[in-house]
């Protein structure tokens, strides 16, 4: 278990918020005082820091903080009527309901929120507690103002194990169930370096796809590297990656598969 602390000279309001966060999620709270983060990381694998602007998570591998990642670029392309491969794989449209089983930075969830519109819904699940808390805080801040506010407000982020969630969810509750697990072979991205040690590294199985197919009305979609053997998950319908290292395996439920 990690810890929660503040900046060296926090406001009374921010210090109270940090203590409440620690209490709500049963995480040890450490008075910052003059402790360096390096010293705290000698005792804890990760440290959540509530500074004056945001909540971030420090690890020996770097600092995790919320940012829209590639969502900003993808949304700019969509507004210019350029296609998005994930949305094509999902076959997503206005008013639909999406379950993102592997939220991460919620980059894919933000793009999905754009596609489903005001009447649609995106539920995003994150199993890692520190990742969930950093992204939850980031979405709440983004939802208050700025260009991502309408999209962030459309996302319901939950701290949950997707396997338990799928078992407990009623059949045909979502139009699309989506997975973007951590790649076995890491992609070269600086933003992913601090995320990897905090993320839950789960190997998808054919049973996971079966569970997702029970919950989905239209489609189950898995994002992976282009060389991934989708057939081992029972996903023989693959969106050709072309020159991209990323591709999508799909199970089309409307087609009777």
C-alpha positions as CSV (number, residue, x, y, z in Angstrom):
1,X,0.0,0.0,0.0
2,X,1.1,3.5,-0.8
3,X,0.5,6.7,1.1
4,X,-1.1,10.1,0.7
5,X,0.6,13.4,1.5
6,X,0.6,17.1,0.4
7,X,3.0,19.7,-0.9
8,X,5.4,21.1,1.7
9,X,3.2,24.1,2.6
10,X,-0.4,23.1,1.8
11,X,-3.4,25.3,2.5
12,X,-5.6,24.1,5.4
13,X,-8.3,23.2,2.9
14,X,-6.0,21.1,0.7
15,X,-4.5,19.3,3.7
16,X,-8.0,18.5,5.0
17,X,-8.9,17.2,1.5
18,X,-5.8,14.9,1.5
19,X,-6.6,13.5,4.9
20,X,-10.2,12.8,3.9
21,X,-9.0,11.1,0.7
22,X,-6.7,8.9,2.8
23,X,-9.5,8.0,5.2
24,X,-12.1,7.3,2.5
25,X,-9.8,4.9,0.7
26,X,-8.0,3.5,3.7
27,X,-4.6,4.7,2.6
28,X,-2.0,5.8,5.2
29,X,-1.7,9.6,5.5
30,X,1.7,11.1,6.1
31,X,2.4,14.7,7.2
32,X,4.7,16.1,4.6
33,X,6.6,18.5,6.9
34,X,10.2,18.5,5.5
35,X,10.1,14.9,4.2
36,X,11.4,14.6,0.6
37,X,9.5,12.4,-1.8
38,X,12.6,10.3,-2.2
39,X,12.5,9.6,1.5
40,X,8.8,8.7,1.5
41,X,9.4,6.4,-1.5
42,X,11.9,4.5,0.6
43,X,9.0,3.4,2.8
44,X,6.1,3.3,0.3
45,X,5.9,1.9,-3.3
46,X,3.9,5.0,-4.4
47,X,2.9,8.3,-2.9
48,X,-0.1,10.4,-3.8
49,X,0.6,14.1,-3.5
50,X,-2.2,16.6,-3.2
51,X,-0.7,19.9,-4.3
52,X,-2.5,23.2,-4.9
53,X,-3.4,22.2,-8.5
54,X,-4.0,18.5,-8.7
55,X,-3.5,15.0,-7.4
56,X,-0.5,13.2,-8.8
57,X,1.3,9.9,-7.9
58,X,5.0,9.6,-7.4
59,X,6.8,6.3,-7.9
60,X,10.5,5.4,-8.4
61,X,9.7,5.4,-12.2
62,X,8.3,8.9,-12.4
63,X,5.2,11.0,-11.7
64,X,1.8,10.0,-12.9
65,X,-0.7,12.9,-13.4
66,X,-3.8,13.2,-15.4
67,X,-3.6,14.6,-19.0
68,X,-5.8,13.9,-22.0
69,X,-2.9,11.9,-23.6
70,X,-3.7,11.3,-27.3
71,X,-7.4,12.2,-26.9
72,X,-6.8,15.8,-27.8
73,X,-5.2,14.9,-31.1
74,X,-7.9,12.4,-31.9
75,X,-10.7,14.7,-31.1
76,X,-9.1,17.4,-33.3
77,X,-9.0,14.9,-36.2
78,X,-12.6,13.9,-35.6
79,X,-13.8,17.5,-35.6
80,X,-12.0,17.8,-39.0
81,X,-14.1,14.8,-40.2
82,X,-11.1,12.4,-40.1
83,X,-11.8,8.8,-39.1
84,X,-10.9,7.3,-35.7
85,X,-9.9,3.6,-35.8
86,X,-11.3,2.8,-32.4
87,X,-14.6,4.3,-33.1
88,X,-14.7,2.4,-36.4
89,X,-14.0,-0.9,-34.6
90,X,-16.7,-0.1,-32.0
91,X,-19.2,1.1,-34.7
92,X,-20.2,3.7,-32.2
93,X,-22.9,6.3,-32.6
94,X,-25.0,8.9,-30.7
95,X,-27.0,7.7,-27.7
96,X,-25.1,4.4,-27.2
97,X,-23.7,3.0,-24.0
98,X,-20.1,2.0,-23.7
99,X,-18.2,0.0,-21.0
100,X,-14.5,0.7,-21.0
101,X,-13.1,-2.1,-18.9
102,X,-9.5,-0.7,-18.7
103,X,-9.8,3.1,-18.2
104,X,-6.1,4.1,-17.7
105,X,-5.9,7.8,-18.5
106,X,-9.5,7.7,-19.9
107,X,-8.2,8.8,-23.3
108,X,-10.3,6.2,-25.1
109,X,-13.3,7.0,-22.9
110,X,-13.0,10.7,-23.8
111,X,-13.1,9.9,-27.5
112,X,-16.0,7.5,-26.9
113,X,-17.9,10.2,-25.0
114,X,-17.6,12.5,-28.0
115,X,-19.1,9.8,-30.2
116,X,-22.0,8.9,-28.0
117,X,-23.0,12.5,-27.5
118,X,-25.1,14.0,-24.7
119,X,-27.6,11.2,-24.7
120,X,-24.9,8.5,-24.5
121,X,-23.1,7.0,-21.6
122,X,-19.5,5.9,-20.9
123,X,-18.7,3.8,-17.8
124,X,-15.0,3.4,-17.3
125,X,-13.4,0.8,-14.9
126,X,-10.0,1.1,-13.3
127,X,-8.7,-1.5,-10.9
128,X,-5.5,0.2,-9.8
129,X,-6.4,2.5,-6.9
130,X,-3.7,5.1,-7.4
131,X,-4.4,5.4,-11.1
132,X,-8.2,5.6,-10.4
133,X,-7.7,8.4,-7.9
134,X,-5.4,10.5,-10.1
135,X,-7.7,10.1,-13.1
136,X,-10.8,10.7,-11.0
137,X,-9.4,14.0,-9.7
138,X,-8.3,14.9,-13.3
139,X,-11.7,14.3,-14.8
140,X,-13.4,16.2,-12.0
141,X,-11.1,19.2,-12.6
142,X,-11.6,18.9,-16.4
143,X,-15.3,18.7,-15.9
144,X,-15.5,22.1,-14.3
145,X,-14.3,24.1,-17.3
146,X,-12.4,24.0,-20.5
147,X,-12.7,22.2,-23.8
148,X,-12.9,18.7,-22.2
149,X,-15.6,19.6,-19.7
150,X,-18.7,18.2,-21.6
151,X,-16.8,14.9,-22.3
152,X,-15.3,14.5,-18.8
153,X,-18.8,15.0,-17.3
154,X,-20.1,12.2,-19.5
155,X,-17.7,9.6,-18.1
156,X,-18.6,7.6,-15.0
157,X,-15.3,6.3,-13.6
158,X,-15.5,3.4,-11.2
159,X,-12.7,1.7,-9.1
160,X,-13.5,-1.9,-10.0
161,X,-12.1,-5.2,-11.2
162,X,-13.7,-5.7,-14.7
163,X,-14.1,-9.4,-14.1
164,X,-16.2,-8.9,-11.0
165,X,-18.1,-6.0,-12.6
166,X,-19.0,-8.1,-15.7
167,X,-20.3,-11.0,-13.5
168,X,-22.4,-8.6,-11.5
169,X,-23.8,-6.6,-14.4
170,X,-27.1,-7.5,-16.1
171,X,-27.0,-9.1,-19.6
172,X,-27.1,-6.7,-22.6
173,X,-26.5,-3.6,-20.4
174,X,-24.1,-1.9,-22.8
175,X,-23.9,-1.6,-26.6
176,X,-20.1,-2.0,-26.6
177,X,-17.7,-3.5,-24.1
178,X,-14.1,-2.4,-24.7
179,X,-10.7,-3.6,-23.5
180,X,-7.3,-1.9,-23.8
181,X,-5.0,-4.0,-21.6
182,X,-1.4,-3.1,-21.0
183,X,0.7,-4.4,-23.8
184,X,3.1,-7.3,-23.1
185,X,5.6,-5.5,-25.3
186,X,5.6,-1.8,-24.1
187,X,4.8,0.9,-26.6
188,X,7.5,3.6,-26.7
189,X,5.6,6.4,-24.9
190,X,7.0,8.6,-22.2
191,X,3.5,9.1,-20.7
192,X,3.2,5.4,-20.1
193,X,6.4,4.9,-18.1
194,X,5.0,6.1,-14.7
195,X,1.7,4.2,-15.5
196,X,3.1,0.8,-16.1
197,X,4.3,0.0,-12.5
198,X,0.9,1.2,-11.1
199,X,-1.3,-0.5,-13.7
200,X,-2.9,-4.0,-13.3
201,X,-1.2,-6.2,-15.9
202,X,-4.0,-8.7,-16.7
203,X,-3.9,-11.2,-19.5
204,X,-7.3,-11.4,-21.3
205,X,-8.7,-14.8,-21.7
206,X,-11.5,-16.3,-23.9
207,X,-13.6,-16.5,-20.7
208,X,-13.3,-12.7,-20.3
209,X,-14.6,-12.2,-23.9
210,X,-17.5,-14.6,-23.1
211,X,-18.3,-12.6,-20.0
212,X,-18.2,-9.3,-22.0
213,X,-20.3,-10.8,-24.8
214,X,-23.1,-11.5,-22.2
215,X,-23.1,-7.9,-21.1
216,X,-22.8,-6.3,-24.6
217,X,-25.7,-5.9,-27.0
218,X,-23.7,-5.1,-30.2
219,X,-20.0,-5.7,-30.0
220,X,-16.9,-6.6,-27.9
221,X,-13.7,-4.8,-29.0
222,X,-10.1,-5.5,-27.9
223,X,-7.1,-3.1,-28.6
224,X,-3.7,-4.7,-29.0
225,X,-0.4,-4.6,-30.9
226,X,-0.7,-5.6,-34.6
227,X,1.0,-8.9,-34.1
228,X,-1.3,-10.1,-31.3
229,X,-3.0,-13.5,-31.9
230,X,-6.7,-12.4,-31.5
231,X,-7.9,-15.9,-32.5
232,X,-6.9,-17.2,-29.0
233,X,-9.6,-15.0,-27.6
234,X,-12.1,-16.1,-30.2
235,X,-11.9,-12.8,-32.1
236,X,-11.4,-13.6,-35.7
237,X,-12.8,-10.3,-37.0
238,X,-9.8,-7.9,-37.0
239,X,-9.7,-4.3,-38.2
240,X,-6.6,-4.1,-40.4
241,X,-3.9,-2.0,-38.8
242,X,-2.3,-1.0,-42.1
243,X,0.9,0.9,-41.2
244,X,-0.2,1.4,-37.6
245,X,1.3,-0.8,-34.8
246,X,-2.2,-0.9,-33.2
247,X,-5.1,-3.0,-34.3
248,X,-8.5,-4.1,-33.0
249,X,-10.1,-7.5,-32.6
250,X,-13.9,-7.6,-32.6
251,X,-16.8,-9.8,-31.8
252,X,-19.9,-8.7,-33.6
253,X,-22.9,-9.9,-31.6
254,X,-25.5,-8.4,-34.0
255,X,-24.2,-10.6,-36.8
256,X,-25.1,-13.7,-34.7
257,X,-21.5,-14.6,-33.8
